[in-house]
Amino acid sequence: MKLNKRGIVGLTLALSIGLTACGQSTKEATEAPAADKPFAGKKITVFALSHPWTDALKSSLGEFKQATGIDVDLQVFPEEQIQQKLAVQFTTQSETPDVFTYRPYMEKLLYDKNGWTEPLDSYVKKNAAYQFDDFSKASVDGSMVNGKLMSIPLWTDQFVMYYRKDILEKNNIQVPKTLTELEAAAKKLNDPDHDFYGFVARGQRNALVSAAASFIYSEGGDFISGGKAAINTPEAISGLGIYANLLKNYGPKGALNMGWPQAAALFAQGKAAFYVDSAALFKNTTDPAQSQVAKQVGFAPFPAGTAGQKPYAIAAWALAMNPKSVKKDAAWAFMEWSTNKENVLRIQQSGVPGGRDSVWASPKGTDQFPADLADAIKTTMRIGVDHSVPQVMSVTEARDVVGSIVVKTMLGEDIKTVAETANKELQAIIDKDNKK
């Protein structure tokens, strides 16, 4: 991944102009070298998730150093380890890492409450060439806390519908555009006696919540409304009920034990007509080495409910700055460079879905994806909801509560009764978090 001449010149100029802006420490400013390489001799530490995004970026760090003078100590960790490592560093008020990756949809409220993320609103305005407004609205909204920008989207995730093109064609069924049509098609195609099912999706209590979210939104509901738990509203109950009924009536036995790996695998084995989940999982169904139906998989935007099409479209992971860093301008230089238009496009070409609208408008940005999937992603980025789980600090606990509604409904309990109980439990979590 190479920086073009315009990118190098623009970055260097922006850095020299903005050297002392946006919270730059006195120590760093007084030690700054000449403007052509304003950070010569500087070294920043970046904690990053072990992920194809990191792999794609790593190879060009030498070019970044050549352009800016900044040496990057890139430390890479698996998901659980990076979460633990960041908690230790920030709890001890450490100045490192200067920059880090995290999951805003899961952790932004907790990190903001603890003062672990630096607001970035002033940074993104420093250099007009950065074109921050090129990032999709949903990915940016998902990076905000109380009106403040706390991170820059890295790779994104959209909720879409997978379907069997051959099965629909054989049975003269149009691709469903509404949840009512999806249920009718799933019912018609369901054939459990021959180990074929109309619908498959996540059924595990915690895992299913991000999948059920788009059903809730498309019926006009949400997990929380006005700061209060809202999973007992008619809209939320309708969305959760549709999801539970699809999985119970037209899904496989043992669906309650399925996370995304099991659901995707069943679809890839040719045993389901429809599968709804993250677009990022598509290679599990289109790679001939993993899928028995690789050439028969189609993709479409998530169907509309009574409130319209409202699938989630989130920033799955994002880049944030440590507020304790004493090298904030150098840290921002790295953040700006790694998320500029050129690098987001190049990294997307390796299969990592970026958050900038421009990369999805470029053939170079979409040729790694099936054409109908790229179209579904673009549509979802335009209309999507910016969160896929309850927006609380205790996300895992809240997911268990919401997921229990679907699980208990599938096991035969009355959905309104279980939703009322779950809503009280979710409100208790909200109240507890507010006291922290």
Summary of the structure (lengths in Angstrom):
residues: 436
radius of gyration: 22.8
end to end distance: 43.9
largest distance: 75.5
contacts: 1554
relative contact order: 0.17
helix: 50%
strand: 17%
